Amino acid sequence: MEELTKGDGYKVPAAHHPFMRLGLEKLEEFHDEIKDLEATLGDVVKLGSNDTEKKSAKLIKSLRAFEPSITMIGQIKSGKTSLVNAMIGRPDLLPADVNPWTSVVTSLHLNAPLPLDAPTATFQFFSQGEWDHLVENGGRIGELSSRAGADEELEKVREQIAEMREKTKARLGRKFELLLGQKHNYAELTDELVERYVCMGDDFEDLDEEDQQGQFADITKSADLYLSAPAIPMPFCLRDTPGVNDTFMMREQITINALRESRICVVVLSAHQALSSMDMGLIRLISNVKAREVVIFVNRIDELSNPADQVPEIRDSILQTLADNNGPENPEVIFGSAYWANIALSEDLNEIVSDSAEALYNWAEVALDSKTAGMETNELVWHLSGVPALYKALADRIAEGPGAEILTSSRKRALNLVSGVRASNSVVSMRLDGDNVDVMPHGELVTHLDKLEADNLALLNERLDIVFQQFGSRVDQSHKRFLDRALESLLQHLETNGEDQVWQYSPDGLRMLLRTSYQVMRRNVSSTCDQVFQVASTELAETYRTAFGVDVENFTITPPAAPEIPAPVSLGQTIALDLQTSWWKGWWKRRKGYRAFASGFYDLIEAETAPIVDELKVRQANGIRQMAERELTDFMAEQRALLTDISEKSNIGVDDLENIFGIKAQQEREELFDYIFEELSHGAAIDGSAA
């Protein structure tokens, strides 16, 4: 191992850094599996018609477009954006110091396949309705204050919003109203361009309009940036979100929406503050995501005086805080420094500040081992930064979660395609051999398939109706039970302590009840889908036999997997009882008399929690139903295309069949069928054992 010594300058090549691949080994293995499956699908093209080629090409395209997403959430000033910049090898891409209003979700699409004329940067502005909700109602805080009659707090919110609105209008002028709801696309991505939409500058009056830093930052809702990342072996998306503890709770809702779109979440904390009462919003959000899909990265250990001794203490504190507040159990906690990572990417390691260098040497004493022997200096610093460990955690979760699912799904679809083409091939072989093939008339086949699809969709919805009805009843019961218990607790408090002592009551009990109901619903939906999809696949297999009278070796129709049901992240939304601050004390002091407390409290909390309950019962339930229906209809559409293709071949004249296929080519296809079926079946068996 090269000795890490003070004053040792190491010039890093300006191009790609090979050490950035550290930790991504499992992702490379997964990508190799994708390539192997693509090659097998390329062989499938040789089996059949143009239609088979189109279906294989579509499967290959979906594999290449697979883009697992990772949402980064965290404390304000945790260095989250600097960490994202380091992870993609672009230290200056995203501005780390944004203004207090900025609520932009920035999605970095790494290695995404794009058409030649596609933009590499897209910025979406808030719509008129979203802006009006903030300006007129004060966002979530404004809603809450208005509902509770907190006029003083509401007025403060309105004053702050008015200040923001005036500054925004002064910067954008008459274009302001016209820009809302629009989208700006750019062919070329630059750091300066990002700053115009994400970062706020104070001296915009002195700048030319085209060069204004942060010109559109106040009204930008999301940014999609497309980048090449040579070190990363496949496409994926890093989604950088604003901090959750902002004045109007705009960011909280935006972060919740971002979490819905990702299966993996990285929580970035600062080593100086770890987890505190200010971070309950973070804990509430990640408590509703599967523990395996949460990674905690404790940043800024470069600012600790003695990280070797302090890191274990911070780890214990984080785990204890999560345990005390019903957070995820045993999450993976990684310690590191975005500052060190960006130093490792820089031209000169001598740029590191002295205090940080001392912390680096201190951390190296416990963090380096025999595996790091032989690493050069910048690679050692990269290793100590924690980014390779973070990438390893993410690579494992991608490969074992959404990656394994896309492989399994694609292999099932490929097996079904091969089975269908093989059935078609058998019909052709029989006819070339001079056998009569008694087939179902084409029109009758189409009618049969229409009925089969309609019956299975009806069966799916009938059973899902039962699941969602049971879910809705459990949710309503949990909601009412919580309100009744909270009201009883309030009355007992008033009787015991009177009206002068402020009462506190945690809504976490409601969240736990609702989360349990959601988990039961999730299992029931998956079971229902598995049962209905199996019925559909069995009926389709029988259709092959009855429609064409062909008994094909190894013939099977594999049902699709039940859709992956998203986490109920809306349960993490802040409600009135979470705000045990001056706001809640103000509400308390405005009440006089037990009856006023009781009726006011019940109405307030019911109004506050009703949207969360409706979100689960209506929006999420409808979304899950649509996912299940889409899975079934896509499956039926693929099988319909295969069956109608066989029907058409059965009507082609024998002479035409010989011209299209040929006897020798037909024999070669039989050999290829055996090879492809074995390849796909072996892969599917591996997927099944891993699951």
Protein Blocks (a to p, Z undefined) as FASTA:
>chain_A
ZZddehiacdddfbdcfklmgoplmmmmmmmmmmmmmmmmmmmmmmmcfklmmmmmmmmm
mmmmpccdddddddehklmmmmmmmmnopaklpacbdcfklccdcdddehiacdfklcfb
dcddddfklmmmmmmnopmmlmmmmmnopaklmmmmmmmmmmmmmmmmmmnmmmlmmmgo
pacddfbdcfklmmmmmpccfklmmpcfklmghklmmmpmbdcdddddfklmbdcddddd
ddfbbfkommmmmmmmmmmmpcbdcddddfklmpafklmmmmmmmmmgcfklpccddehk
lmpfblmlmmmmmmmmmmmmmmmnopaehiacddddfklmmmmmmmblklpcfklmmmmm
mmmmmmgcfklgoiafklmmmmmnommmmmmmmmmmmmmmmmmmmmmmmmmmmmmmmmmm
mmmmmmmmmmmnopacddddfklmmmmmmmmmmmmmmmmmmmmmmmmmmmmmmmmmmmmm
mmmmmmmmmmmmmmmnojmbccdddfklmmmmmmmmmmmmmmmmmmmmmmmmmmmmmmmm
mmmmmmnopacehiacddddddddddffklmpccfklmccfklmmmmmmpgcjklmmmmm
mmmmmmmmmmmmmmmmmmmmmmmmmmmmmmmmmmmmmmmmmmmmmmmmmmpcfklmmmmn
opmlmmmmmmmmmmmmmmmmmmmmmmmmmZZ
